[in-house]
Amino acid sequence: MIKYLIIYCHPWPKSFNHAILEAIIKNLEEHNQSYRVIDLYAERFDPVYDETGAGTVKYLLMLANCERLILVLPIWHNGIPGLLKGFIYKLKRVSGGQRNLTNIKQALILSTSSTPTFYYKYLGGNILKKDLIKRTLKPLGIKKVRWINFGSSSRSTKDRREKFLMRVSNLNL
């Protein structure tokens, strides 16, 4: 059993999201924690439903055999990327979708958004919390979910990005 499963969803290897992924990996390696990364773009995950659910069993097994889940993603157009949404929906469909992941003690969501976090949470409807946390992760049996967003990413300074990466590198996972 691996301790951490990281699901990463961003198409560009030079993105700030990728830097966040690297900071998480650094943190886990410094603490000798076992982990595995699912890079949805690099693995060319196909989110399209089919009759058999082909290709989803390996992901279901990874999710069933981890203790903690980390999601690294951008918030695009006030929601999660379509590829990640397709990944979640396809896995829910194949698995039956309710209370299947009670083995996962907690989930951490690390996201970036061009919108300021305050605006997204309090004025923009907080779709990530409503859809991903309350309507997806919690019904799957993941009770403890923590979300950290790096808002105003498109207007951020190098210093602010470096401080955020340092924070991620030092998170108590």
Secondary structure, DSSP 8 states (H G I E B T S, - for coil): -EEEEEEE--S-TTSHHHHHHHHHHHHHHHTT--EEEEETTTTT------SS-TT-HHHHHHHHTEEEEEEEEE-BTTB--HHHHHHHHHHHHHH-SSS--TT--EEEEEEE-SS-HHIIIIIS--HIIIIIIIIIITTTT--EEEEEEE-SGGG--HHHHHHHHHHHHT---
